[in-house]
Structures are given as structure tokens and as C-alpha cells.
């Protein structure tokens, strides 16, 4: 079962088109939005699984990393906007902490070992994640930048989801398990896998 991005988009559209202000304290501006993004992201990915084998996410995802990354990026954006010349936009680099937070949240992700990845017939260690999608950093930062530069409050969440799904497609690792042999099941070579949806 894939991640439930429809629920994420509905909740975030309501948030972005409603009252998503961070308050008067400049340093805290964006903190409620960072928390909301992290909460809804965490809910959406509860049903995500390794492509195409459907090994469900089974823990290890760190929601606080998403919140912290977005909070840092929002603070960077607000601080730059308040620095002369007024309205200064530092571009995509402002959103690298948010992208890093999302990627690092997946660093210790764990997945159910079943079903086994062919030609495996049973798991030993099962799904081993080797890369939480580090190669997606700049693409994800660019998507986040585009989202928060959209003039349509109903478009922000969809642009974020596009970046999130592209990142998740770069998460990868190996599957360790048993293969059949004339003497019975024996450990086989690693089977690579690429992507979580």
C-alpha cells in the first residue's frame, strides 16, 4: 500500500489556505507550520512500502527531524526577508535544511522482511536500507522552494508531495534472504531494491 498523500494534501491545503501564521515572534515564525508538515508527513508515510515488493515501513522514521529541518528553513527565510534590502530571497539554499530534515528522518527506517524479494524464498535479515535518498537533496530543496513561492495556497501541498515522492523513489538498499538449493534453503546474494512509495 503506498503512502497516503491525499490525506496529507487535504490537511495541508486547509492549513495553508487558513490561518498558518507563526505569530509575532520573528524567531518562532513558521514553527507551527513546520510542526504541521511533520505531523501530516508522518501520518502519510505510515502506509509506505518498498517498491514493488510491498515491504511495509515498520519503524525507525524520525518525525522530529522533518519538523526541525522545516523550522530552520522557515527561520532562515524570515530572517533573510527582514534583512535589508527588504524581501531578500536567498533562493533554494534556504530550503536545504528542510530537505536534509526529510532525508535524515529516513536514515534509520526499518521495513517488514516479508514478502521476500525474488529469487529469495524467506528472509534472513530481510530489507536493509543503505541510502535514505541523499541524492535527492537539491531536487527536494528546489521543490520545497517552489512550493513556498507558489501564489496559490492550494498548490503548495501538491508541490511538496511531488518533491517528497521523488525523494522517496531514491531511497534504496538490499534484501538478504534464503534461496532454494538441492540441500535446502541457503543464504543467497544480496538483491538490490530502489524506491519507497
BALUM-603794 format. One record per residue (C-alpha): x, y, z; residue in one letter. Coordinates in Angstrom, 1 decimal, padded with zeros to 4 digits. Layout:
BALUM-603794
(r (X; Y; Z); "A")
...
END
This chain:
BALUM-603794
(r (000.0; 000.0; 000.0); "X")
(r (001.5; 003.4; -000.9); "X")
(r (001.9; 006.5; 001.2); "X")
(r (-001.4; 008.3; 001.7); "X")
(r (-000.6; 011.7; 000.1); "X")
(r (-004.3; 012.5; -000.5); "X")
(r (-004.8; 012.9; 003.3); "X")
(r (-001.6; 015.0; 003.5); "X")
(r (-002.7; 017.3; 000.7); "X")
(r (-006.2; 017.8; 002.2); "X")
(r (-004.9; 018.6; 005.6); "X")
(r (-002.2; 020.9; 004.3); "X")
(r (-004.4; 022.7; 001.8); "X")
(r (-006.7; 023.5; 004.7); "X")
(r (-003.7; 024.7; 006.7); "X")
(r (-002.1; 026.8; 004.0); "X")
(r (-005.4; 028.4; 002.9); "X")
(r (-006.4; 029.0; 006.5); "X")
(r (-004.5; 030.6; 009.3); "X")
(r (-000.9; 029.3; 009.2); "X")
(r (000.8; 032.3; 010.7); "X")
(r (003.6; 031.8; 013.1); "X")
(r (002.8; 034.6; 015.4); "X")
(r (004.6; 037.9; 016.2); "X")
(r (007.9; 036.4; 017.4); "X")
(r (010.2; 036.5; 014.4); "X")
(r (012.3; 033.6; 015.6); "X")
(r (009.2; 031.5; 016.1); "X")
(r (007.6; 032.4; 012.7); "X")
(r (006.8; 029.2; 010.8); "X")
(r (007.2; 026.9; 013.8); "X")
(r (003.5; 025.8; 013.8); "X")
(r (003.7; 025.2; 010.0); "X")
(r (006.9; 023.1; 010.5); "X")
(r (005.1; 021.0; 013.1); "X")
(r (002.0; 020.6; 010.9); "X")
(r (004.1; 019.5; 007.9); "X")
(r (006.0; 017.0; 010.1); "X")
(r (002.8; 015.6; 011.7); "X")
(r (001.0; 015.2; 008.4); "X")
(r (004.0; 013.8; 006.6); "X")
(r (004.4; 011.2; 009.4); "X")
(r (000.8; 010.2; 009.0); "X")
(r (001.0; 009.9; 005.2); "X")
(r (004.1; 007.6; 005.2); "X")
(r (002.7; 005.1; 007.7); "X")
(r (001.5; 003.0; 004.8); "X")
(r (004.5; 003.4; 002.6); "X")
(r (006.4; 000.3; 001.3); "X")
(r (009.4; -000.8; -000.7); "X")
(r (008.7; -000.7; -004.4); "X")
(r (007.5; -003.1; -005.9); "X")
(r (007.7; -005.8; -003.1); "X")
(r (005.4; -004.1; -000.6); "X")
(r (007.6; -004.5; 002.4); "X")
(r (005.8; -002.0; 004.7); "X")
(r (007.6; 000.7; 006.7); "X")
(r (007.9; -000.7; 010.2); "X")
(r (009.6; 002.0; 012.3); "X")
(r (012.8; 004.0; 012.6); "X")
(r (011.3; 007.1; 010.9); "X")
(r (012.2; 010.2; 012.9); "X")
(r (009.4; 012.8; 012.6); "X")
(r (011.3; 015.4; 014.7); "X")
(r (013.9; 015.6; 012.0); "X")
(r (011.3; 016.8; 009.5); "X")
(r (010.0; 019.4; 011.9); "X")
(r (013.5; 020.7; 012.9); "X")
(r (014.5; 021.0; 009.2); "X")
(r (011.5; 023.0; 008.2); "X")
(r (011.7; 025.1; 011.3); "X")
(r (015.3; 026.0; 010.4); "X")
(r (014.4; 026.8; 006.8); "X")
(r (011.5; 029.0; 007.8); "X")
(r (013.7; 030.9; 010.3); "X")
(r (016.3; 031.4; 007.5); "X")
(r (013.7; 032.6; 005.1); "X")
(r (012.1; 035.0; 007.6); "X")
(r (015.4; 036.3; 008.8); "X")
(r (016.6; 037.0; 005.2); "X")
(r (013.3; 038.7; 004.4); "X")
(r (013.8; 041.0; 007.3); "X")
(r (017.4; 041.9; 006.3); "X")
(r (017.9; 044.9; 004.0); "X")
(r (017.1; 045.0; 001.2); "X")
(r (013.7; 044.2; 002.5); "X")
(r (012.3; 041.0; 000.9); "X")
(r (015.7; 039.4; 000.3); "X")
(r (015.2; 035.9; -001.1); "X")
(r (018.2; 033.6; -000.8); "X")
(r (016.6; 031.0; -003.1); "X")
(r (016.9; 027.2; -003.0); "X")
(r (019.8; 027.2; -000.4); "X")
(r (017.3; 028.5; 002.2); "X")
(r (015.4; 025.2; 001.9); "X")
(r (018.3; 022.8; 002.2); "X")
(r (017.8; 022.3; 006.0); "X")
(r (014.2; 021.3; 005.3); "X")
(r (015.2; 018.8; 002.6); "X")
(r (018.0; 017.5; 004.9); "X")
(r (015.5; 017.0; 007.7); "X")
(r (013.2; 014.9; 005.5); "X")
(r (016.1; 012.8; 004.2); "X")
(r (017.6; 012.3; 007.6); "X")
(r (014.2; 011.3; 009.0); "X")
(r (014.5; 008.2; 006.9); "X")
(r (018.1; 007.3; 007.9); "X")
(r (017.1; 004.6; 010.3); "X")
(r (013.9; 003.4; 008.6); "X")
(r (013.1; -000.3; 009.0); "X")
(r (010.8; -002.4; 006.9); "X")
(r (008.9; -005.7; 007.3); "X")
(r (011.1; -008.6; 006.0); "X")
(r (008.2; -010.2; 004.1); "X")
(r (007.4; -010.7; 001.4); "X")
(r (010.8; -011.8; 000.3); "X")
(r (012.3; -010.3; -002.9); "X")
(r (012.7; -012.9; -005.7); "X")
(r (014.6; -015.2; -006.0); "X")
(r (014.6; -015.2; -002.2); "X")
(r (012.1; -017.6; -000.6); "X")
(r (012.5; -016.4; 003.0); "X")
(r (014.3; -013.5; 004.8); "X")
(r (017.4; -013.7; 006.9); "X")
(r (018.0; -010.1; 007.7); "X")
(r (015.4; -009.1; 005.1); "X")
(r (015.2; -005.4; 004.0); "X")
(r (018.3; -003.4; 004.6); "X")
(r (018.2; 000.3; 003.8); "X")
(r (021.6; 001.6; 002.7); "X")
(r (020.8; 005.1; 001.5); "X")
(r (017.9; 007.3; 002.7); "X")
(r (017.9; 009.2; -000.6); "X")
(r (020.9; 011.6; -000.1); "X")
(r (021.0; 012.1; -003.9); "X")
(r (017.6; 013.8; -003.8); "X")
(r (018.8; 016.7; -001.6); "X")
(r (018.9; 019.5; -004.1); "X")
(r (015.9; 018.4; -006.1); "X")
(r (013.9; 018.2; -002.8); "X")
(r (015.1; 021.6; -001.7); "X")
(r (014.1; 023.0; -005.1); "X")
(r (010.6; 021.5; -004.8); "X")
(r (010.2; 023.0; -001.3); "X")
(r (011.4; 026.4; -002.6); "X")
(r (008.9; 026.2; -005.4); "X")
(r (006.1; 025.2; -003.0); "X")
(r (006.7; 028.2; -000.8); "X")
(r (006.9; 030.6; -003.7); "X")
(r (003.6; 029.5; -005.1); "X")
(r (000.9; 032.2; -005.2); "X")
(r (-001.8; 029.6; -004.9); "X")
(r (-002.4; 028.2; -001.4); "X")
(r (-004.0; 025.1; -002.8); "X")
(r (-000.9; 024.3; -004.9); "X")
(r (001.7; 024.3; -002.0); "X")
(r (000.9; 020.8; -000.7); "X")
(r (000.9; 019.3; -004.2); "X")
(r (004.3; 020.7; -005.0); "X")
(r (005.6; 019.4; -001.6); "X")
(r (004.2; 016.0; -002.4); "X")
(r (005.9; 015.9; -005.7); "X")
(r (009.3; 016.6; -004.1); "X")
(r (008.6; 014.1; -001.3); "X")
(r (007.7; 011.3; -003.7); "X")
(r (010.7; 012.0; -005.9); "X")
(r (012.9; 011.8; -002.8); "X")
(r (011.3; 008.5; -001.7); "X")
(r (012.0; 006.9; -005.1); "X")
(r (015.7; 007.4; -004.4); "X")
(r (015.7; 005.5; -001.1); "X")
(r (017.5; 002.2; -001.7); "X")
(r (019.1; -000.8; -000.2); "X")
(r (019.4; -004.6; -000.4); "X")
(r (017.4; -007.6; 000.6); "X")
(r (019.1; -010.5; 002.4); "X")
(r (017.4; -013.9; 002.4); "X")
(r (017.4; -017.5; 001.6); "X")
(r (017.4; -019.1; -001.9); "X")
(r (016.4; -022.7; -002.7); "X")
(r (019.2; -025.3; -003.2); "X")
(r (019.3; -029.1; -003.6); "X")
(r (020.4; -029.3; 000.1); "X")
(r (017.7; -026.9; 001.3); "X")
(r (017.5; -023.1; 001.6); "X")
(r (020.8; -021.3; 001.8); "X")
(r (021.7; -017.6; 002.1); "X")
(r (021.8; -016.0; -001.3); "X")
(r (023.5; -012.9; -002.7); "X")
(r (022.0; -009.5; -001.8); "X")
(r (019.2; -008.4; -004.0); "X")
(r (019.2; -004.6; -004.6); "X")
(r (016.0; -002.6; -004.3); "X")
(r (015.2; 001.0; -005.2); "X")
(r (012.4; 003.2; -004.0); "X")
(r (009.7; 003.5; -001.4); "X")
(r (006.2; 004.7; -002.3); "X")
END
